[in-house]
């Protein structure tokens, strides 16, 4: 499922799929369109099986997760006779697919950027590992450690800012007529919010195009929040998985850096690691290899 989800995210940003969005009649002739449909059907089949298993063992007094909560609400509204409910099978299917796809590719892509940046800038990796060793030692990292690891937290945030893995955000739609910066935008207009314009705004960041963790540190080396840090978008339609993603990124990144030293392969220099990235629905690192060396 992870491989299929990642493949669809990559193909979704391809030239052929962009053409399909403009000229839908091209669909039957496009190989990428067939791959996307095939992957979607296979994922739906697997998720249907997952939901059926959870439904058979459903206990209203023991909610095991999102699907249980959705099914219980669905049953409640069916009993009350409510019509036009949002809690129906197709909505459950699409929500699970969206959460799964959005929650795997984005976190995995950000981690790949983070590890490549550590190999490219070994002096920054040194500081991260020194802080982890000093504060955590050899035990397993926990979420509460983030407050005690300001430099590591700053490196993760700077990775998200510079990697900018969803540069065009996702399409939004105006819910009412609005005038913005002198422009009238009609209700129902599709709007593409360019996150790059904020994440790399020279008025907000001292070194907008460089990897500079100090963007998130004060003079005392303590972590500082920045209003211009919006990799999860902003407003009422902000990423629903933001808190989960923050937790995952911290735990995975910290655990990996605690255990391994990441370097370029023999014969490859740090300068050879390309930061341009490959455009899909998300912005992935260019193909590269890293060595993970077990730390003593």
N, C-alpha and C positions, 0 to 999 in steps of 0.2 A: 504493500500500500504506500509506503514511504517513497519507493522508487517511482511508482506511477504518479504520485502527487508531484514529486519533484520534476518529472519529465513534462507533465502538463504545464507547470509553472514556467519551465524553460521554453517550451514550444509556444506557450501563450503570447510571448513577446516577440515571436519571429515575424519576419516580413510577410510570409505567406498568410499567417493568421491575422495580421493587421489588414491585409488586402481582403481577407474573407469578411472581416467586420464591416468593410466598406461595400464590398460586392458579394453578398451571401450566395449568389448563384454559382460562385466558384467552388463552393464546398465539396461537391462530388469529385472534383478534379484534384483536390489537395491531399497529399499524403499525410501532412501534419494534422489536418482536420480529422482524418480517419483514426489516427493514433490517439488524439484527445478523446474522441467519442468512445473508442475501445477501452481506454483507461477508466473513463467515467463509469461505463457499464460494469466493469469488473469491480470497481470500488463500491458501487451501489449494491452489488450482489453481496459483497463481504459485510457491508454495514447493515444490510437487511438481516443477515444471519446473526450479527451481533445484537441488534435491537430485539429480534425475536427471542433470543436466549435470555436477555434481561427482562423481557415482558413475562416470560414463563416463571421467573423467580422473583417477580416484583413484590415488594413489601412496602406498603404506604408508610410504615413506621420506621423504616430503615433505608433512607435514600443513599445509594452508593455513589451517586454522581449526577451529572447533567441529564443523561438520558432518563434515569429514574424520575427526577424532578419533572421533566417534560411529560412523561407518560402519566404520572399521577395527576398533573394539572389537566391533561387531555381527558382523562377519565372523569374528573370532577366536572368539567364543563359539558361533557356529553350527558352526564346524569342530570345536570341542571337544565338541559335543553337549549343551551346557548347556541345561537347560529352565527355564522361568519367568524368562528373562532380562529385565532392564529395557531392554535395547538392541534395540528393535524399531521398525518404521517409524512406528507411531502415536505412540510416545513421542518419536521424533525430530521428527515434525511438530509436536506440541504444544509441545515445548521451544523449537523455533525460533520459533514463533508467540509464545510467552510472552516470550522474550528480545527479540524485535523490538518487540512492543507496549509492553512495560514499558520498553524502552530508548529509545523515540522520544518518546512522549507525555510522560513524566515529565521528561526533560531539556529538551524544548521548552517545557513549561509553566513550569518553574523559570526558564528564561532569559527568558520573557515577563514573569514577575514581576520579575526582576532589572532589566530595562530600564525597566519602568514605575516601579519604585522609584527608579531613577537620575533619571528625569524629574521625579518628585515631590520628590526631595530633591537639588537641583542642587549644594548645598554638599558633599554626600558624593561625588557624581560628580566634583567638582573634585579632591578628595583622591585618589580612585582614579586619575584621569588624570595627576595630578602624579607619583604614585608610579610608574606605568607608564612615563611619559616619562623619569623620572630613572633608572630601573633598566634598562629594556629599550630605550628609544629607538625607532628606526624598524624594527628587525629583527622577525622573526616570533617570537611567544612560544613557549616550550617548557615542558614539564611541570616541569623543574628550576627554573624561575623562581619557582614558587610559594613556596619557602622565602625568597626575597628580596623578596616582595611581601606582607608581613603584613597590611597594611590591606585590600588587594584581596581576600585570602583571607578575612579577617574579614567583609567585605561579602557575599561569596558564601555563607558559612556562615549569616550573619544572614538572608539572603534565604531560604535553605532553612528556617530555623527559623520565621520569621514567616509565610512563604507556606504552610507546613504542607500541602503539596499532597496528601498521603494521610492525612488526619486520623484515619480509622478503621483505618489500616493495611490488611492483608488478613486475612480470617478464618483463624484457626488452630484446631488441635484438640488437646486434651490427650491425651498418649500413655500416661498412667497416671492412677490416682486421685490427687488432690492436694488438700491443704488450704491455702488462701491467705487470709490476713487473717481467719481464723476461719470461712471459708466452705468447705464440702466441694464439690469439683468432680469429677464422675465421669469416668472414662476415656472418650474419644470425644466429649466435649462441645465444641461449637463456641464459641470464645472470640474476642471482638472487642477487641483491645488498642487503647485510645484514645491515640494518640501525642500528641494535643493536650494531654492532662493532664500530660505531661512537658515538651513543647516550649514551653508557656506557663505553666509552674508558677511562681507568684510567689515560692516559696521557693528557686527555682533561678536565676531571672533578675531582674536589677535592674529592668528595664523590659519585662515580658513581652509587653505588647501594643503596643509601639512598635518602630520600626526603629532599632536601636541597635548598630552594629557593635562598639562597645566591649565588648560581652558577650564577645568573643573576643580581647580584647587585654589585656595586663598594663600596669603603670604605665610600662614602658619602650616601649610600643607594639609589643611582640612578640606573635605569635600564640600563643594558649593553647587547648588542647583542653578540652572540657567533657563530663563524663560524661552530662549531661542532653541532649546533642545526639544525638538518635536518629531522624532523618528516614528512615533506612534500616531501621528496626526494630532488634531486638537478639537476641542468642542464636544458636542453631544455624540458625534459619530467617531470618537476616538477609538482606537483598537481595543476591542473587548478583552483581548488576551494580554494586555500590557503588564498587569501584575504577575501573571504566570511567566511571561517572557523574561521579565526582569529577574525573577527568582531562578529560572532555568539558566540563564546566561551567567549569573553569578556563580551558581553551584558548579556548573560544567566547566567554565573557564578556570575557576580557582582550583578545582580538583585536578584538571589537566596540567596546569602550571606547577602545582604542588608535586606532581609525580614525574613529569617529563620536562626535558629541555628541548625546545624546538629550534632546529637549525636548517640551513639549506643543505642539499646533498653535496657530496664531494664534487668539486669542479664547477659549482654554481655559487656566485657571489650574492650578497644581499641586494646589490643594485640590479640584479637580473630579475628580481621579483617585481612584477608589473602591477601597479595599483589602478590601472584603467578600468578593469572589470569587463564583464560580458553582459550585455543587456538582454533580459527576458522580462517576465512580469516583475521579477526581482533582479537586482544587480549582483551577479556572482563574480568571485575572483577569477582571473584568467587561469587556465590550467597550469598547475605547478605541482612540484613534489617537495615534501618536507621530511626531515628525519626527526623522529621522536626518540630521544635518548633518555633512558631511565636514570633518574637522579638517585644518588645514594642517600 
